Amino acid sequence: MLNKASKLLSVLFLMLFTLQSQAVTRLIPAEPQIAATAYLVMDADTGKIIAAKNENEQFAPASLTKMMTAYILEYELNKGNVGEDDLVLVSEKAWRTQGSRMFIREGTQVRLGDLMKGIIIQSGNDASVAAAEHIAGSEAAFADLMNQHSRLLGMKNTHFMNATGLPAKEHYSSAYDLAILAKAIIQDFPQNYPIYSEKYFTYNKIRQPNRNKLLWRDKTVDGLKTGYTEAAGYCLVASAKRDGMRLITVVLGTKNVEARARESQKLLSYAFRYYRTHKLYERNVVLNTTKVWSGMSDQLRLGIDETLSVTIPRGQADKLQAIMDVNRVIKAPIEKGDTLGQVRVSLDGDVVKEIPLVALDAIPEAGFIKRIWHAILLFFTSLIG
């Protein structure tokens, strides 16, 4: 009797140990307590939100506004509409703008490239107004341009009234929208992104530090922007890259300079420790070949037009499954890039990513005789099916 009880106890212990082992591999702790009005941590490559609170609520963005000011400046530079060596005449309005300053002087000419550093590193309100006037003619016209860009980027809870972030009615954004903007800055204009990691900038013999304390504390942090007004509190949008994984954090409404750095660091530590981004398929790589009806070619190569990556808890990559759903009947003509199915990636049965499966080649329509013949074959094939 004792022997049977001992065996039963051993079996129960083994079952409990196995269940515990399985649970450990899946265990992800609750996201950290963040002392901020709103916050978010996002994977920059996949757009996966790992932790968030009030991320879609509208708040005053303070100097985080200058991320959009800088984004438009980088956009105009990339298009060739302006140049870094353009000389910008400083207006009285730009010179008189209150708040953080680059210390440009009215009536002088300043290189546009220096203004960009003054906006990004020194958070200069005077530099922001001068750049806005140079690009759009006036700050009001520039604000309209800011709102056009925000709509194109999908920033649904954002509206700008100025280029600086100084308090204004109907001037607001959200943690999620600011993360989308940060993602665009990093990915759309990588040639300019190193400016966001510069710790100091000197202009007019005045040396000022970057207000992002994380640049000194964490060597993996390389951007982006701080902000403060009485209404907004202390805010920070930060980004860091470790082992090929880039994260973006947004904290809004913290109590002081130290708090915004500390709470951002908490989010980075949590996400890097417990999550991992896996690149599954490259863009324009052949993933499947399928039958084409009534075309000059009978076979079509299928792939994806963007790199497919997923962000999942660490240690669960072996549980990922990718399924390709290809349209049952594909008929020519086909243009390169046409959507002809879906690629679905799931983890433990839950879909974590879904992107279009597209044609990698164009296939023109075949001649009349082949089209008739394929129509007959397709008719009988459908009957059999």
Beta strands, then each sheet from edge to edge (+ up, - down):
strand 1: 38-43
strand 2: 49-53
strand 3: 87-89
strand 4: 109-111
strand 5: 200-203
strand 6: 206-209
strand 7: 221-229
strand 8: 233-242
strand 9: 245-254
strand 10: 275-281
strand 11: 288-291
strand 12: 299-303
strand 13: 308-313
strand 14: 320-326
strand 15: 339-347
strand 16: 350-359
sheet 1: 2+ 1- 9+ 8- 7+
sheet 2: 3+ 4-
sheet 3: 5+ 6-
sheet 4: 10+ 13-
sheet 5: 11+ 12- 16+ 15- 14+
end
